[in-house]
Amino acid sequence: MDKLKTRNKKLIILNIGVALAIIVSFVGAIISAKAYRFHTSEYYTNAKMVSASAEYTNEGVVELIEGVSEKDEAVFVFRSLKRGTTEATITYSMEYPKNEEHPDGVVIQRTVSGKFTVGIFGIIIDRSMLVNFSGFGIFIYCLMFVLLLTVVIMLWSFIDSFRKGAFSYAMVANGGIGIFAAILLLITAYKLYNNAVRTLTGYLAIVNEVGAWVIVLLAPVMFFLAAFLFFSNFWLIRHEGRRPANTLGILFAVLWIAATVVSLEPEFLSIYTRTLTAKIIHCVILYALCYFECMFIATVASAFLASRYKTHEDRDYIIILGCRIRKDGTLTPLLKGRVDSALKFEKAQFEKTGKHAVFVPSGGQGADEVMSEGEAMERYLLDQGVPAERILREDKSGSTYENMKFSRAVIEKHCGNIREKLVAFATTNYHVFRGYILARKCGFYASGISAKTKTYFYPNAFLREFAGLLVDKKFTHAVSILLIALFFIWLMLL
């Protein structure tokens, strides 16, 4: 409950920040409505504006106040008069300084057009080639504030989840959103510093660029992970054999490199340069890759931290998650490692606090197994000197989810409400993060005890766990990709 309250407080802070940014942006647009600066993107080096006038298709909607030269660009200041839409044809003159070739100076005359709509509160919306509105400068700073607040809240939540041992999908989402928001914030600040963020259309174009920047900036991390998976798979195949499951890392590395090439080089498929539909498809592919990269890195970080988290030595029950046993009913090295880590933790707990924990070996019997995994682990625990009264066997489960679900039933039959007890679960390091999530899914909180595995086995096993996490939240990911697609359809049609 305390963790939920803390998380809600963070979300409340973020929501308040977003609401304040919206209010400040709106008030700023109203205050600056009387002085909208129309940027032409026409530059005249060392020239100054000497005259400017405008003709309108609908008189009395906006009025030209003055024309100025800002950093060699022709800029015109308008004020709103009443609600409506009009087109303005602006005629202006630029004078170049006198020189030896032109002792009297040179004056040139140019014409530029703009389309304006005056909305509520006199806010001017520029509907020329570059969509913009009065108060955009305030809006972009408010947006940066929201991005900064998002980065702080998301990463704060991520770190707080680790500190409290609250590993969940929310932790992955916080990390992924925090990574993307941080990169967007840095790029926006860089572009703003270089005077490249002046219109809404211009900023949306920058947002379009961010996808490529995310992939470029995360490339070293992703390349390291892909290379680690790729080469560890050869090591795994050498020791464990050529099974399809042992090639996941190689497949991931190849697919990631191919997707990166396609997303960063639209000319790789010439159709991308021809049609609007193709450009939308390219952007969706680009941002879908960004989405999964951010989520993958956040999942890697979450899983690593979950495996390193130190469970408090005050547990009442320790669930041991089962896996395949040998044909003679003895434990495989992988399963033995889980049981040994539980025994080591319980021994350290008793030496420190004088409190014993009850073991719950959990696992059903496979079609090719001579006994249930729960029974095999129980026998091993008895051989290690654990009294039978401190062992509660669960031997019906066929998956990790059922391990947690059926173990809860066994514990509650023994003690009552599991939520009033302190529970841990022991499993292999790559599996710990998912264990946290599935315990929560089964309605109780449990803290992980991590067992080590061989280095070459870990990357591929973790990749399988990541795939499992994606499947568990497949609808959430599908909706996220759909929202990305809809955003870029809107952006391209703007």
C-alpha positions in Angstrom: 0.0 0.0 0.0 2.8 2.4 0.9 4.5 1.6 -2.5 1.3 2.3 -4.3 0.8 5.6 -2.5 4.4 6.7 -3.3 3.9 5.8 -7.0 0.6 7.7 -7.0 2.4 10.8 -5.5 4.9 10.7 -8.3 2.1 10.5 -10.9 0.3 13.3 -9.2 3.4 15.5 -9.4 3.8 14.7 -13.1 0.1 15.4 -13.8 0.3 18.7 -11.9 3.4 19.7 -13.8 1.7 18.9 -17.2 -1.4 20.8 -16.1 0.7 23.8 -15.1 2.6 23.7 -18.4 -0.7 23.6 -20.4 -2.0 26.6 -18.4 1.2 28.6 -18.8 1.3 27.8 -22.5 -2.3 28.9 -23.0 -1.8 32.1 -20.9 1.4 32.8 -22.8 -0.4 32.4 -26.1 -3.1 34.9 -25.0 -0.6 37.4 -23.7 1.4 37.3 -26.9 -1.6 37.1 -29.2 -1.2 40.8 -30.1 2.3 40.4 -31.4 2.8 37.3 -33.6 6.2 37.1 -35.3 5.8 35.7 -38.9 9.2 34.1 -39.9 9.7 33.9 -43.7 12.8 31.8 -43.8 14.1 34.3 -46.4 17.6 35.6 -45.5 19.5 38.7 -46.7 23.0 39.0 -45.4 24.0 42.4 -44.1 20.7 44.0 -45.4 18.1 45.9 -43.4 14.4 46.2 -44.0 13.4 49.7 -45.0 9.7 49.3 -45.8 6.9 46.7 -45.4 3.2 46.7 -46.3 0.4 44.1 -46.6 -2.8 43.5 -48.5 -5.5 41.1 -47.1 -8.2 38.9 -48.6 -10.3 39.6 -45.5 -9.6 43.0 -44.0 -9.7 43.6 -40.2 -8.6 40.1 -39.1 -4.9 40.8 -38.6 -2.8 43.9 -39.0 0.9 44.2 -39.9 2.7 46.2 -37.2 6.3 46.2 -38.5 8.9 44.4 -40.5 12.3 43.7 -39.1 15.5 41.9 -40.0 16.5 39.3 -37.3 19.8 37.5 -37.9 19.5 38.4 -41.6 16.0 36.9 -41.8 12.9 38.9 -42.9 10.4 38.7 -40.0 7.0 40.5 -39.8 5.1 41.3 -36.6 1.3 41.0 -36.8 -1.4 41.7 -34.3 -4.9 40.2 -34.2 -8.0 42.4 -34.6 -11.0 39.9 -34.7 -11.8 36.2 -35.2 -11.6 35.0 -38.7 -9.3 33.8 -41.5 -7.3 35.9 -44.0 -4.4 35.7 -46.4 -1.8 38.4 -46.3 0.4 39.4 -49.3 3.4 41.2 -47.8 5.6 43.5 -50.0 8.8 44.6 -48.4 12.1 46.3 -49.4 15.6 45.3 -48.2 18.5 47.7 -48.4 22.1 46.5 -48.7 24.9 48.8 -47.4 26.9 51.1 -49.7 30.1 49.7 -51.2 32.6 50.6 -54.0 30.5 48.7 -56.6 27.2 50.3 -55.4 28.0 53.7 -53.9 24.3 54.5 -53.4 23.5 51.1 -51.9 21.1 48.5 -53.4 17.4 48.2 -52.6 15.5 45.0 -53.6 11.8 44.4 -53.3 10.3 41.0 -52.5 6.8 39.6 -51.8 5.8 36.8 -49.5 2.4 35.4 -48.5 0.9 34.1 -45.2 -2.4 32.6 -44.2 -3.6 33.4 -40.7 -6.6 32.4 -38.5 -7.5 34.3 -35.4 -9.1 32.1 -32.8 -10.5 32.5 -29.3 -8.7 35.1 -27.1 -7.2 36.6 -30.2 -4.6 33.8 -30.7 -3.1 33.9 -34.2 -2.6 30.5 -35.9 -0.2 30.7 -38.8 -1.4 28.2 -41.5 1.2 29.0 -44.1 3.8 26.4 -45.1 5.0 26.2 -41.5 2.2 25.8 -39.0 2.7 27.9 -36.0 0.8 30.0 -33.4 1.4 33.1 -31.2 3.1 32.1 -28.0 5.0 29.1 -29.5 8.2 30.2 -27.7 6.5 29.9 -24.3 5.0 26.6 -25.4 8.3 25.1 -26.4 9.8 26.0 -23.0 6.8 24.6 -21.2 7.3 21.4 -23.3 10.9 21.2 -22.2 9.8 21.6 -18.6 7.3 18.7 -19.1 10.1 16.5 -20.7 12.5 17.3 -17.9 9.8 16.5 -15.3 9.0 13.3 -17.1 12.7 12.2 -17.1 13.0 13.0 -13.4 9.8 11.3 -12.4 10.3 8.2 -14.6 13.9 7.7 -13.6 13.1 8.5 -9.9 10.4 5.8 -10.1 12.7 3.4 -11.7 15.4 3.8 -9.0 12.8 3.8 -6.3 11.4 0.5 -7.6 14.9 -1.1 -7.3 15.4 0.4 -3.9 12.2 -1.0 -2.6 12.4 -4.3 -4.5 9.1 -3.5 -6.4 10.1 -5.0 -9.8 7.2 -4.9 -12.3 6.1 -3.9 -15.8 5.7 -0.4 -14.5 9.5 -0.3 -13.8 10.2 -1.3 -17.4 7.8 1.4 -18.7 9.3 4.0 -16.4 12.8 3.2 -17.7 11.8 3.1 -21.4 9.8 6.3 -21.2 12.6 8.0 -19.2 15.2 7.0 -21.8 13.2 8.4 -24.7 12.1 11.6 -22.9 15.8 12.3 -22.0 16.9 12.0 -25.6 14.0 14.1 -26.9 14.8 16.7 -24.2 18.5 16.9 -25.2 17.8 17.1 -28.9 15.2 19.8 -28.3 17.6 21.8 -26.1 20.3 21.5 -28.8 18.0 22.6 -31.6 16.7 25.5 -29.5 20.2 26.6 -28.8 20.9 26.6 -32.5 17.7 28.6 -33.3 16.2 25.6 -35.2 12.9 25.4 -33.1 10.7 28.3 -34.2 7.5 26.8 -35.5 5.2 23.9 -34.6 5.8 22.2 -38.0 9.6 22.7 -37.4 9.3 21.0 -34.0 7.3 18.2 -35.3 10.0 17.6 -38.0 12.5 17.5 -35.1 10.3 14.9 -33.3 10.4 13.0 -36.6 14.2 13.1 -36.4 14.3 12.0 -32.8 13.6 8.4 -33.9 16.8 8.2 -35.9 18.7 10.0 -33.0 17.4 7.5 -30.5 18.7 4.6 -32.6 22.0 6.3 -33.2 22.6 7.2 -29.6 21.5 3.8 -28.3 23.4 2.0 -31.0 26.6 1.4 -28.9 24.5 -0.2 -26.1 22.4 -2.2 -28.5 25.4 -3.3 -30.5 27.2 -4.5 -27.4 24.1 -6.4 -26.3 23.6 -7.9 -29.8 27.2 -8.9 -30.1 27.1 -10.4 -26.6 24.0 -12.4 -27.6 25.5 -13.4 -30.9 28.8 -14.8 -29.7 27.4 -16.3 -26.5 25.0 -18.3 -28.7 28.0 -20.0 -30.5 29.4 -20.8 -27.0 26.0 -22.1 -26.0 25.6 -24.3 -29.1 29.1 -25.7 -28.5 28.2 -26.8 -25.0 24.4 -27.5 -25.3 23.9 -28.5 -28.9 22.3 -27.1 -32.0 18.7 -26.6 -30.9 16.4 -23.9 -32.3 16.1 -22.3 -28.9 19.9 -21.9 -28.7 20.0 -19.7 -31.7 17.7 -16.9 -30.4 20.6 -14.5 -29.8 22.0 -14.9 -33.3 18.5 -14.4 -34.8 18.0 -11.3 -32.6 21.3 -9.8 -33.6 20.6 -10.3 -37.4 17.1 -8.9 -37.1 18.2 -5.9 -35.1 20.9 -5.0 -37.6 18.5 -5.4 -40.5 15.9 -3.3 -38.9 18.4 -0.6 -38.1 19.7 -0.4 -41.7 16.1 -0.2 -43.0 15.0 2.5 -40.5 18.1 4.7 -40.8 18.5 4.4 -44.6 15.1 4.9 -46.2 16.8 4.8 -49.6 17.5 1.2 -48.9 14.0 0.6 -50.1 13.4 3.2 -52.9 9.6 3.1 -52.3 10.2 5.1 -49.1 11.2 8.1 -51.1 8.2 8.1 -53.4 4.8 8.1 -51.6 3.3 9.6 -48.5 2.1 6.1 -47.4 5.7 4.8 -47.7 7.0 7.6 -45.6 4.5 6.9 -42.9 5.4 3.2 -43.0 9.1 4.2 -42.7 8.4 6.4 -39.7 6.3 3.7 -38.0 9.1 1.2 -38.5 11.6 3.7 -37.2 9.6 4.5 -34.0 8.5 0.9 -33.4 12.2 0.0 -33.4 12.9 2.9 -31.0 10.0 1.7 -28.8 11.4 -1.8 -28.5 14.9 -0.6 -28.1 14.0 1.6 -25.1 11.9 -1.2 -23.6 14.6 -3.8 -24.2 17.3 -1.7 -22.5 14.9 -0.9 -19.6 14.1 -4.6 -19.3 17.8 -5.6 -19.4 18.4 -3.0 -16.6 15.4 -4.2 -14.6 16.3 -7.8 -14.9 19.9 -7.2 -13.9 18.9 -5.1 -10.9 16.3 -7.7 -9.9 19.0 -10.4 -9.9 21.2 -8.3 -7.8 18.6 -7.2 -5.2 19.3 -8.4 -1.7 16.2 -9.9 -0.1 15.9 -9.1 3.7 16.7 -12.1 5.8 13.3 -12.3 7.6 11.3 -14.7 5.3 8.6 -17.0 6.5 8.5 -19.1 3.3 10.8 -19.7 0.4 9.2 -20.9 -2.8 11.7 -22.8 -5.1 10.7 -22.6 -8.7 11.1 -25.9 -10.5 12.6 -26.8 -13.9 13.5 -30.1 -15.7 15.0 -32.9 -13.7 17.3 -35.8 -14.8 15.9 -39.1 -16.0 16.9 -40.8 -12.7 15.0 -38.1 -10.7 18.1 -36.2 -9.5 18.4 -32.5 -9.9 20.0 -30.9 -13.0 22.8 -28.3 -12.2 20.3 -25.5 -13.0 17.7 -26.8 -10.5 20.3 -27.7 -7.9 21.6 -24.1 -8.1 18.1 -22.8 -7.3 17.7 -25.2 -4.3 21.2 -24.5 -3.0 20.7 -20.7 -3.2 17.5 -21.1 -1.1 19.4 -23.3 1.4 22.2 -20.8 1.6 19.8 -17.9 2.1 17.9 -19.7 4.8 21.0 -20.7 6.7 22.3 -17.1 6.7 18.9 -15.9 7.9 18.9 -18.4 10.8 22.4 -17.5 11.8 21.5 -13.8 11.7 18.0 -13.7 13.2 17.4 -17.2 14.7 14.4 -17.5 12.4 13.8 -20.6 10.2 11.9 -20.4 6.9 9.6 -23.1 5.4 10.7 -24.4 2.0 8.0 -24.7 -0.8 9.6 -26.8 -3.6 7.3 -26.2 -6.6 7.0 -28.1 -9.8 4.8 -30.7 -11.5 5.8 -33.9 -13.3 6.6 -33.7 -17.0 5.7 -36.4 -19.5 9.3 -37.7 -19.6 10.0 -37.3 -15.9 10.0 -40.2 -13.3 8.6 -37.9 -10.6 7.5 -34.4 -10.0 10.1 -31.6 -9.8 8.6 -30.7 -6.4 9.2 -34.3 -5.1 12.8 -34.3 -6.5 13.6 -31.1 -4.7 12.0 -32.3 -1.5 14.2 -35.4 -1.5 17.3 -33.2 -2.0 16.2 -30.9 0.8 15.8 -33.9 3.1 19.2 -35.2 2.1 20.7 -31.7 3.1 19.2 -32.1 6.6 16.1 -30.0 6.3 13.3 -31.4 8.6 10.2 -32.7 6.8 8.0 -30.3 8.8 9.8 -27.3 7.2 9.0 -28.5 3.7 5.7 -27.9 1.9 5.7 -29.7 -1.5 3.8 -28.3 -4.5 3.7 -30.9 -7.3 0.9 -29.9 -9.7 2.3 -26.8 -11.5 3.4 -26.8 -15.2 4.6 -23.2 -15.6 6.1 -20.4 -13.6 2.7 -18.8 -13.2 1.3 -22.0 -11.8 4.4 -22.3 -9.5 3.3 -19.1 -7.9 -0.4 -19.7 -8.0 -0.3 -23.2 -6.6 2.4 -22.4 -4.1 0.2 -19.6 -2.7 -2.6 -22.2 -2.2 -0.2 -24.5 -0.4 1.1 -21.7 1.9 -2.3 -20.4 2.7 -3.5 -23.9 3.6 -0.6 -24.0 6.0 -0.8 -20.5 7.5 -3.8 -18.6 6.4 -3.5 -15.3 4.5 -0.2 -15.2 2.5 -0.2 -11.4 2.5 0.4 -11.5 6.2 3.6 -13.5 5.7 7.0 -12.6 4.3 7.7 -14.7 1.2 10.8 -15.2 -1.0 11.3 -17.3 -4.2 14.5 -18.9 -5.4 15.2 -19.2 -9.1 18.0 -18.6 -11.7 19.3 -15.1 -12.1 17.8 -14.5 -15.6 14.3 -15.7 -14.3 14.1 -13.5 -11.1 12.5 -10.4 -12.7 9.7 -12.4 -14.2 9.2 -14.2 -10.9 8.5 -10.9 -9.2 5.9 -10.1 -11.9 4.2 -13.4 -11.7 4.0 -13.4 -7.9 2.2 -10.0 -8.2 0.0 -11.4 -10.9 -1.0 -14.2 -8.4 -2.0 -11.6 -5.8 1.0 -11.6 -3.4 4.4 -10.0 -3.0 7.5 -12.1 -2.9 11.2 -11.1 -3.0 13.7 -12.9 -5.2 16.7 -15.0 -4.3 19.0 -15.3 -7.3 21.0 -18.4 -8.3 23.9 -18.1 -10.7 24.1 -19.9 -14.1 26.8 -20.4 -16.7 27.8 -17.2 -18.5 27.1 -18.6 -22.0 23.6 -19.7 -20.9 22.4 -16.4 -19.4 22.1 -14.2 -22.5 19.9 -16.6 -24.5 17.8 -17.5 -21.4 17.3 -13.8 -20.7 16.2 -13.2 -24.3 13.6 -16.0 -23.9 12.4 -14.2 -20.7 12.2 -10.9 -22.6 10.1 -12.6 -25.3 7.9 -14.0 -22.5 7.4 -10.5 -21.0 6.4 -9.1 -24.5 3.8 -11.9 -24.9 2.4 -11.2 -21.4 1.8 -7.6 -22.4 1.2 -8.1 -26.1 -2.0 -6.0 -26.1 -0.3 -3.1 -24.4 2.6 -3.2 -26.9 0.1 -3.5 -29.8 -1.8 -0.5 -28.6 1.5 1.5 -28.2 2.6 0.7 -31.8 -0.9 1.6 -33.0 -0.7 5.0 -31.3 2.7 5.5 -32.9 1.3 4.8 -36.3 -1.7 7.1 -35.8 0.6 9.9 -34.6 2.7 9.7 -37.8 -0.3 9.5 -40.0 -1.5 12.8 -38.4 2.0 14.3 -38.6 2.4 13.5 -42.3 -1.1 14.8 -43.1 -0.7 18.0 -41.1 
